[in-house]
Amino acid sequence: MHFLQTQKKPFISLPHIILVSKLSFALVLVMIIGISASIISVQAQQDYDIPQWVKNTMLIPMSFGELYYNNEYSFSVQYPDNWRVDRDAAADGEVSFLDGVEEGAVYNLWESNTFIYPVLDMGEKLSDYEEKQWARESSEQYCNEANYANDDYRCGSFVVISQVSGKSLDGYPTITTKSTEVRKYQDLSNNTPMIVLEKLIYVDDDIWVINSNTDADKFSEYENRIYATMNSFRYPASPPIENSGGGCLIATAAYGSEMAPQVQLLREIRDNQLLQTQSGTQFMGAFNDIYYSFSPVIADYERENPYFKEAVKLAITPMISTLSLMENAESESEVLGLGLSVIALNLGMYLGVPAIVIIGIRKKI
């Protein structure tokens, strides 16, 4: 009796089929949420006359460059390709991202320098009005007190351009201050006008400070990358996943390699179509937040169970085939239109077909 039951047991059990069906539905649901978020975000920015620099503080960042992951303080941030990362051993938690080196007699100077550090145990956040006032006064005081001995420059002509309140990706209150000042570096003969962006992120009793100092004549070249870096800050840290060169965890595990044609197709659609438009960028931000909350577990289970791996491959292959339609999207409207069409196709495949299969299996049982 036991021998006969073992021979009749299917390679992929009913629970496996149900799990794969749920996984497929989850992927489609994630796509729907991502597209919806991108449409809402784009529409909101079209409906209101918001200054461009304020829009920059609101955008969910695209996946670009590299991911800096700090295990000790549990924060992460994305920064542009080829920027230097400098971890200050003398300052707890401080890290700098620098670009555009200028040779000085004593120090190397940088066209743009963004650094992050925590200010711990500051107490409960005050009102936005009070916090903005504190941000203005402390920044002006820092400028006025700068000296060659401690800072390698003297500073003056501090002026606040604007301040805006907002939320971080994790929902923490933020205040971003944009200001100008003029510095006299001891290594340079001329005065250097600077544009300073400072973002304060209020996490319980602590404040995370992201401060960017950029040569005024270079600011337009760096502006978008600075805002993208600031807006990508995560606390607690996002998973240390591959960004620009990486692929889908579930597809990589299913097809066995990041170089598999199906995985390369997903990567190319992300980099060449989705991340080239605002709606696609918004979609990837929403998609990644949800997708990477469960995909590592699924990928691990694929590697442990060959039958489950084959079932997942069978399940996601039709979805990847429909995603190839996105290769034709070249504009904002085409990304939205084709994206909604792909979702409709997948709803038909992944809600209708699995339901029929499961009902048929249950009838036989």
Summary of the structure (lengths in Angstrom):
residues: 365
radius of gyration: 25.1
end to end distance: 17.7
largest distance: 93.1
contacts: 1106
relative contact order: 0.16
helix: 52%
strand: 23%
